[in-house]
Amino acid sequence: MPDGIVIDRTNNTVHISRTYAAGIDRAWWAWTDPEAISRWWGPHGWTATVYEMDVRPGGRWRFEIAPVDGSAAAVRGVATYSAVVACARLAYDDAFADEAWQPDGAETFPTTVTFVAAGTGCTVDVAASFPDNAALQRAVEFRMADGYAEALDRLGTVLDTRNKPAEGETMDTLISADGTTIAYEQAGSGPAIIVVSNVADDHTSVAGLVTALAKDFTVITFDRRGRGASGDPQPYEPAREIDDIAALIDVLGGSAALTSGSGGCGLVLDAASALGAKVSGLYLYEPPFIVDDSRPPVPADFVEHLEALVSAGRRSDASEYFMTEVVGVPAEYLPMMKADPSWQQMADYAHTYAYDGRIWRGLQDGTPLPTDRWTINAPIAVAVGGNGEAFMRTGAEALAAILPNVTVLTLADHDHGAFWAAPEAVAEQIRTFLLG
């Protein structure tokens, strides 16, 4: 079908089609990631807010669109997915909703979105069905198809932006086991290692360490789910992040070491345990285990509290809550942190605090580490900054007490930020441990 709008009065269907230079995986990401779709969903001059996006049969997509100039009332919609075929087809029943997110009792519009390769790009076709010719005519009169067409035009802008890497940067993508697009970058040569970023960080946060390691290693860094150019299907499942790491290891030939700092260490440990011989070694910098009363445990309900703040659109408040109640940053430091440009990225990625919080359940509540969570035979280095907090060393030693082949190291004259601020020192310790 050529690009444009086709009104099919015989079958009471409207088709809207667009062809893009971006590949199918990018277009799929833009239709299934709540952060991405909020950038283009709705006609020109309207903004979209996504409240739920559970992309699986029976899952719901709840959204609101409103004109930027306030010239009309906001419109709420609830779509229930009936079919999901990764990178090929989405089918959902679309309905207008009231303030309680209940369908308003009017018509439901079965909609199918198909993704078809078109050279190196793809064609996206939207087919919206109507119960009868009268309903179709009402949609035509309300310019529903024109609104869809304008949204697909806006989608093109988002895809074009995503296809333009930052200066000097080239990112590749892969499709993980559940159909999610994962963006990654590869550098250097030698033994393989994957650098896993921390909570609320994308791959750029560890760029210094990647550069330092690339002198001796083939290094992959990537945007974890919900960050950067990678997808973020809902509901979030920590096991899917392990699938992402497994796919990246396959890119590297089937075996790789893993490294991360602070909050990313929980995912690294879980991945190493699940993937067995695929993981050749680990370097963890200051995993924030809380195993006794040397510092207060994190609040038991902090994941739920963070999710509520993000759901309410209070992303900056979620960042503030995480920093004070989970990390333990004194409140008087917050004004200075908020004045830094990095605070905006933290707010943009505030939904990922709860992601890592789910991974860290049971590891920061002031009780001993579980003895049955991990089975890892690969060599593990757990490094602690010489200027770091005492509870970090206590946690490192606790990990060494329950797993074989754990070596506790000290990075002299450095604190918790060394993984990001002192990449050469960290890289040298990684080299020495993994390469001898």
C-alpha positions, -999 to 999 in steps of 0.1 A, spaced: 0 0 0 14 35 -9 19 60 19 -13 79 27 -48 74 39 -73 49 24 -109 49 35 -124 14 29 -162 19 31 -168 -17 20 -150 -31 51 -155 -1 74 -118 3 78 -93 31 76 -57 24 66 -29 49 73 6 39 60 41 54 62 75 42 51 106 51 71 143 50 66 146 33 100 145 -4 103 117 -25 118 134 -28 152 135 9 156 98 14 146 88 -15 169 107 2 198 88 35 191 54 17 192 61 -4 224 83 18 246 62 43 268 89 69 268 93 67 230 56 67 221 49 97 243 72 118 220 50 113 189 16 99 198 -13 123 188 -17 149 161 5 180 157 2 204 186 -8 177 211 12 161 238 9 125 251 12 111 286 15 73 289 2 59 323 5 22 315 20 1 286 18 -36 291 26 -49 256 14 -85 257 -20 -101 249 -44 -90 275 -22 -61 286 -34 -25 286 -21 8 272 -35 38 290 -27 72 276 -39 108 276 -34 134 248 -40 171 252 -34 202 231 -4 222 241 -23 255 239 -52 242 260 -77 248 232 -96 216 239 -101 191 267 -77 162 272 -87 129 257 -81 96 275 -78 62 258 -75 26 269 -62 1 244 -62 -37 253 -37 -58 233 -52 -89 216 -21 -99 196 16 -91 199 41 -105 174 75 -89 180 86 -67 151 57 -78 130 22 -70 143 3 -53 171 -34 -57 175 -54 -39 201 -90 -28 209 -90 10 213 -117 29 234 -122 63 249 -120 64 287 -133 84 316 -113 99 345 -113 65 362 -98 48 331 -131 30 324 -142 28 287 -168 54 282 -194 30 268 -191 43 232 -176 24 203 -144 2 205 -121 4 176 -101 -28 168 -68 -16 154 -39 -35 138 -4 -22 133 19 -41 109 56 -37 104 70 -47 70 106 -44 57 110 -19 29 146 -21 16 168 -10 45 138 7 61 103 -3 69 66 4 63 42 8 91 5 3 84 -23 12 108 -57 -4 101 -86 9 123 -119 -10 121 -154 4 128 -186 -15 136 -206 0 108 -206 26 81 -221 52 103 -193 48 128 -168 51 100 -184 83 88 -182 98 122 -145 90 124 -140 106 90 -159 138 101 -139 140 133 -107 137 112 -95 106 131 -75 94 102 -59 128 98 -48 127 134 -33 92 129 -15 105 98 -1 135 117 11 112 145 29 89 120 46 121 106 58 129 141 70 93 145 92 99 115 109 127 133 115 105 164 130 77 142 152 101 123 165 115 156 172 80 169 190 71 137 215 100 142 242 89 167 260 114 188 291 129 173 318 103 172 295 75 184 281 45 165 255 23 182 244 -11 169 212 -28 180 200 -63 186 166 -79 193 165 -96 227 146 -128 234 113 -110 240 116 -88 210 130 -58 227 155 -36 209 188 -32 228 213 -6 217 250 -12 222 284 0 213 316 -21 208 352 -10 210 387 -23 212 401 -58 208 412 -87 230 393 -107 256 356 -98 258 341 -78 286 307 -61 290 303 -29 311 269 -27 328 257 8 337 242 18 370 206 28 379 194 59 360 224 58 337 227 50 300 258 37 283 274 72 282 280 72 319 307 46 316 323 60 284 356 67 303 359 32 315 351 18 281 379 39 265 404 27 292 394 -10 289 395 -9 251 433 -8 251 433 -45 262 397 -58 258 369 -61 233 344 -40 252 306 -37 249 286 -11 267 248 -8 262 217 10 271 198 -10 296 161 -13 293 143 20 298 174 40 290 187 57 259 179 39 226 168 6 241 132 -5 245 112 -8 277 82 -31 274 60 -34 304 56 -49 329 93 -48 338 109 -82 345 145 -84 359 150 -117 341 146 -100 307 177 -79 315 196 -112 319 184 -122 285 198 -89 271 232 -97 286 230 -132 271 223 -117 237 253 -93 240 276 -122 251 265 -140 219 276 -109 199 310 -114 215 313 -150 206 296 -168 235 318 -158 265 326 -125 283 335 -110 316 311 -86 332 318 -55 352 297 -28 369 297 -4 398 273 3 426 236 -6 417 246 -24 385 264 -51 405 231 -68 414 222 -74 378 258 -86 371 257 -112 399 222 -124 388 234 -127 352 265 -146 361 246 -170 381 220 -176 354 244 -178 325 271 -200 340 300 -207 317 291 -179 294 306 -155 320 343 -158 323 348 -134 353 334 -105 373 347 -72 386 323 -55 409 330 -20 423 314 -12 457 281 -32 454 259 -15 481 250 -45 502 235 -37 536 240 -68 556 240 -55 592 233 -24 613 264 -5 600 240 18 581 202 20 580 184 -4 556 165 9 526 127 14 533 108 -18 528 83 -1 505 107 20 485 100 3 451 63 9 454 68 45 466 91 52 436 66 37 412 38 58 426 59 90 422 68 82 386 32 72 378 21 106 391 46 124 368 68 134 398 101 122 384 123 148 401 106 139 434 114 103 427 151 111 422 151 131 454 135 102 473 159 77 459 189 99 467 179 106 503 161 75 514 180 48 495 214 62 488 215 82 520 225 116 506 220 144 532 192 166 523 214 197 524 233 184 494 202 182 471 201 219 460 236 216 446 227 182 429 196 197 413 216 226 399 238 202 380 226 193 344 229 156 353 198 159 375 176 161 345 188 128 331 183 113 365 147 125 364 142 113 329 154 78 340 136 79 374 115 49 364 147 27 365 151 33 402 123 8 408 138 -16 382 170 -19 401 151 -19 434 134 -51 423 168 -66 416 181 -56 450 153 -69 471 166 -88 500 202 -74 496 198 -41 514 176 -48 544 202 -52 571 202 -90 571 229 -115 559 231 -121 522 211 -151 510 231 -182 505 209 -197 478 206 -169 453 238 -172 433 258 -201 420 289 -187 404 322 -205 397 339 -178 377 365 -156 395 350 -126 411 368 -94 422 349 -71 446 367 -38 449 362 -12 476 374 23 476 401 31 502 381 62 510 347 46 508 322 39 535 327 10 559 295 -8 551 307 -13 515 337 -34 528 314 -53 551 292 -62 522 321 -72 500 334 -95 527 299 -109 532 298 -119 495 333 -135 498 320 -156 527 292 -172 506 307 -176 471 339 -194 460 367 -176 441 359 -141 455 388 -117 460 382 -85 479 404 -56 466 410 -21 477 413 8 453 435 31 473 427 68 476 393 65 459 357 66 470 324 53 456 325 75 425 357 60 412 340 36 387 329 67 368 354 94 379 386 74 379 383 50 349 421 45 344 426 33 380 396 10 378 406 -3 344 441 -11 356 426 -31 385 403 -50 361 433 -58 338 454 -71 366 426 -93 380 413 -107 347 445 -109 326 471 -114 354 
